[in-house]
């Protein structure tokens, strides 16, 4: 069973984005390749990660 996680894009640095978990407290942002994220993301975009896929939160 896959866990659903919620993130917000903190910053975009070239081919990578720093994501901050919003559903649980964490100190470190998660560095994710832009190729794995929706093309429309910008700083502040809220994302949902489920079924091994990132989607923009509706």
C-alpha positions, 0 to 999 in steps of 0.5 A: 500500500502506498502512502499519500504525502503532501509537499510544497515547492520551496525553491527551484534550482535548475533541474531540481526542486526543493520540496517541503512536506506539509503534512508532517514536520520535517527539517530537511527539504526533499531534493527532486529532479524536475523531470519527475514533477509536473512541468507547470510547477513554480515556487509555492505550488502544492503537490500530492505524491501518491502511487509513485507520482507527483500531481498538483494539488487541486 
